[in-house]
Amino acid sequence: MGKLNLFSKISFFSEPIINKLYILFFIFLFTIIAVVSVENYFDSAYTQKHQLIVTNQEQLNKLDNLLSYNIQTLQIKFIQFPFITHPQQLKNTEDEIRILTEQNAAILNVINQGGVIRNVKTIDLPNGDEVIEEITYYKDSYTGTLDNVSTLAPQLNELYILAGKIAGEIERKLNNKNASKGDYDKTVSFYIKQAESSFNH
């Protein structure tokens, strides 16, 4: 009787229809596993891509804030020009304007092409302790070059040229105490108004 039952089981599994059903079942099971795996892969890839986009946008905002801060600082330097009374003051202002202009050019280049900006922050004024923040931005292939970036670069260059002209007038006045104050004030005022127009844009 036991042999008969064993023979019946073997014959049951050897039936073509049963074999086909098992094959279909395994194909169905494999398909489900494959679909779930592919969905998980794409969900993970989408999540990573979304996180990268969000992080990149945050980095762009940091660059924008740093650029705005630098431009405001640059504007203050122009406002201080008429109050310079010593050659060392003039040299310090010129150096600060040059550094700000170079930083702004580097920031605009990173916004346009992608790259890394190292922002030095003073965390302890009495001791002069500093921390360096690295801002890494990847070029956005969807937006490309932003219009305000392409127009801002030449404006900043014009401001640097104006700063040189103002510094030249101040230097002449400091070196020649007998120079006409009226002409000096008129020329410096004209250049500063030109600078104000650029800052307003």
Residue pairs with C-beta under 8 A, 6 or more apart in sequence:
12 18
13 19
52 138
56 137
56 138
56 140
59 135
59 136
59 137
60 111
60 137
60 140
62 119
62 135
63 107
63 110
63 111
63 117
63 135
63 137
64 111
66 107
66 117
66 119
66 135
67 104
67 107
67 108
67 111
70 100
70 103
70 104
70 107
71 104
71 156
71 199
73 100
74 97
74 100
74 101
74 104
74 159
75 195
75 199
77 93
77 96
77 97
77 100
77 163
78 159
78 162
78 163
78 166
78 192
78 195
78 196
78 199
79 192
80 93
81 93
81 163
81 166
81 167
81 170
81 188
81 192
82 185
82 188
82 189
82 192
84 90
84 93
84 170
84 174
85 174
86 174
87 171
87 174
90 167
90 170
90 171
90 174
93 167
94 163
94 164
94 167
97 160
97 163
98 160
101 156
101 157
101 159
101 160
104 156
105 153
105 156
106 117
107 117
108 149
108 152
108 153
108 156
109 115
110 116
110 117
110 135
110 137
111 137
111 146
111 149
112 139
112 145
112 146
112 149
112 150
113 139
114 137
114 138
114 139
115 136
115 137
116 134
116 135
116 136
116 137
117 134
117 135
117 137
118 132
118 133
118 134
118 135
119 132
119 133
119 134
119 135
120 130
120 131
120 132
120 133
121 130
121 131
121 132
121 133
122 128
122 129
122 130
123 129
123 130
123 131
155 198
155 201
158 198
159 195
159 198
159 199
162 191
162 194
162 195
162 198
163 195
165 191
166 188
166 191
166 192
166 195
169 184
169 187
169 188
169 191
170 188
172 179
172 184
173 179
173 181
173 184
